[in-house]
Amino acid sequence: MQQTENSSRDRILERIRAGLRAPAPEPAETSPDRVIFESINNPLQRFQQECAANLTECVLTADTMASALQLAKVLESLPAGEVFVQEDPSLRSLIELAGSSRPIRWSSQGAPSEASQATVTLAETLIAQTGS
């Protein structure tokens, strides 16, 4: 195979070689008691702010029945299609209380289909302090 001349490639490779010859600078020392993130005084308020920033609605309810009523409202506002729900006894109970006529696909039945309009899961960790 005949090798063709590629001056752009050669320049890039030479820059890489030159960079590898230069020693890397030492990282700056950091104080072990340096605060990276400020403490959160009101986690609920912070969560609501993060929800708003991420275009997510946060609805607070007083008890399971109120949660079921809110869930029913949300589900009925969606276009027709199934709802994908995490298999969990508490969610089974909540879905039954919501009384939605929508078809339910449980996570134990496999992955959600393309017809799924919503997913209902338990939240163990919601929004990291970094917003990720």
N, C-alpha and C positions, 0 to 999 in steps of 0.2 A: 504494500500500500504506500502510495506517495504521500509524504507529509507536506501540507501546505503551510505557508507562512501566515501567522496570525499575530500582527503586532499588538492588537488590543489585549489579547490573551497573555502575550509575553510581558506587557506592562503590568497587568494585574498580578501575574505570578511574581514579578520582581518586587512589587510593593508588599506582597505577602512575605516574601523572603526577607526583605529589609525589616519588616515589622517583627518577624521572629528573631532576628539578630539583636534587637533592642531589648534590654531587660524590662520586665513589667514593674511599674511603680508599686511601692509598698502601700497597702491599704491604710487609710487614716485610722488612728485609734479612736474607739468610741467608749464612752463612759458606760459602765455596767448598769448604772441607775438611770440611764437616759429613758425618758418616756417617749414611746413611739406613738401610741394612741392615748388620747385623753380618756379618763374613765367616764362611763355613761351613768349619769345620775338617775335618769328615768328611762329604763329599758323599753317600756310600752310606748312612750312618746317617741323615742328614737326609732322603734320598729314602725310606727305609723308614718314617720317622716320618710323612712327608707321605702316603705310601700308606695307612698305618693311619688317619690322620685323615680321609682321603677314602674310607674303606671299600673300599680296593683292596688286593688280595693281591700281595705281592712274593715271588717264589720265585727264589732264587739257585741257579745251576747251574754245574758245572765245565766243561762242554764242550757241543758241539752235540748229541751223542747224549743227554746228560742233559736238555738243553732239550727235545728231541723227546719224551722220556718224560714230562716234566712237562706239556707241551702235550697229549699224548694223554690224560693223566689228567683235565686240565681239560675237554677237549672231551667226553670220555665222561661227565662228571658233569652235563652240560647236557641240557635237554629235547631231544627229537627236532627236527631242523631243520638247515638248511644253515649253513655257516660261511663268512663273507665274509672273503676274504684279499687283502691288498694284493699286486698283481702285482710280484714281485721275485724274482730267481733264488735268493737266500738263503732266502726264505720258501717258495718252491716245494720246495727241498731239505728244509727243516725239516718241511713238511707231509707229504712223502713218507716221511721217517724216522719221523714220528709214527704213520703207518699207520692213521689214523682211517678208519672206514667211512662217515663222514658225507659228505653231498654238499658239495662245495666250489664257491663262486662267487668267481671271481677279479675283482678290480677292473677288469680289462680287458674284462670282460663287462658292465659297467655298474654301477649303484648296487645296494646290497644290497636283497634283497626283504624282505617282511614276515616271511618264514619264517626269516630269519637269526637264529641264537641267539647268535652271537659274531662278533667282528671281530678279525682278527689283522693287525697292522701293525708296521712298523719304528718304533722310537722315536728321533726325532732330538732332541727336546726334551721333557722329561717334565713336571716341575712347576716353575713359576717360583718364584723366591724369595718372591714375594708370596703364593703359594698359589693363584694364578689359573691 
